[in-house]
Amino acid sequence: MPSAPPASGPAPRHVALVAIPDAVVSTLAGIYDAMTVRVGQPGIAARSPFHVEIVGEATGSIDLASGLAFPVQRAIDTLAATDIVIVPSVLLRDPGWALGRYPRLVDWLRRMHAGGAVLCSACSGVFLLAETGLFDGRDATVHYAYARAFSAVHPDVVVHPERVLVISGQREDLVSSGASTTWHDMVLYLIARFAGATDAQEVARMLALQWHQDGLTPYMTFEGARDHGDAEIEGAQRWLGTHFSVANPVDEMIKRSALAERTFKRRFTAATGLTPIDYVQRLRVEDAKRRLERTDASVDEISWRVGYEDAAFFRRLFKRTTGLPPGAYRRRFRIPDFARPDGP
């Protein structure tokens, strides 16, 4: 049987996948595997549109954030140019990301970008990329759990933690993906952009990768700001945390406070970033999410439990807040029957 003819098309694009001690192994290895998959059509030899190298400040083995050793194939000092640079997820430990730990790497990233490279980050990898200054005044995304910490160290970057993928820059040369496995979206985007939609679809099918087309809002958990320093408002928040389902909770909060109504509402909004009624609604929706995930209660019953007699209004509010109707949210996040332990 004759062998398949050689693959045709442009030469593979070079991808520099950055390994640093803060990197998360699952993202680093997952991106490497997905971008080295060989795809092809019947009668054409399988090929990879990318040549991927693990790069770092020095070659050899490094311990990643989990303590697992991982090989660095090439030192950045030996790489004068590349087409794509990807910084994978990094693990933030207390007290958070420390600026200036990788000056050689940051300088190298700037040089690669100046030479035409597309700079990409997966999840929290944007903490390192943003040190180049190239994201200042531009849009980016980051894991929603790290959004406040990111804004604290990179206040000039416009961050959108609810977005799956953000492409910015004059040449669409700054790419960031959001929480955790949204690196799937980033890799599929890069394959579609540089190799074509057919290859992206083929890789998605082969590895069961998915586009997070509903965004990240359904995954985000609401936690009201408590670091504002307003003791009166913080007390109201504590009370509201266990009484959000009562009738007229905003009126009750104001009665319990030592403030006039207008003053209370003004200070509450200034402290939390939300009006009192918006804050109440976020707490109610958050409780409804847990009930949808963990109980068999109907949507109408959940609506009543969290404080809404009008179930139709609750459904509209829930979809506006989470991006999904209650039923779709339950199907997405409830533990499937086959994974539940036996018992009531």
Secondary structure as UniProt FT lines:
FT   STRAND          13..18
FT   TURN            21..22
FT   HELIX           25..35
FT   TURN            42..43
FT   STRAND          50..56
FT   STRAND          60..63
FT   TURN            65..66
FT   STRAND          69..72
FT   STRAND          74..75
FT   HELIX           76..78
FT   STRAND          84..87
FT   TURN            94..95
FT   TURN            99..100
FT   HELIX           103..114
FT   TURN            115..116
FT   STRAND          118..122
FT   HELIX           123..125
FT   HELIX           126..129
FT   HELIX           130..132
FT   TURN            134..137
FT   STRAND          139..140
FT   HELIX           144..146
FT   HELIX           147..153
FT   TURN            155..156
FT   STRAND          158..159
FT   TURN            161..162
FT   STRAND          165..168
FT   TURN            170..171
FT   STRAND          174..177
FT   HELIX           180..182
FT   HELIX           183..195
FT   HELIX           197..207
FT   TURN            213..214
FT   HELIX           217..219
FT   HELIX           231..243
FT   TURN            244..245
FT   HELIX           249..256
FT   HELIX           261..272
FT   HELIX           276..294
FT   HELIX           299..306
FT   HELIX           311..322
FT   HELIX           326..333
FT   HELIX           337..339
//
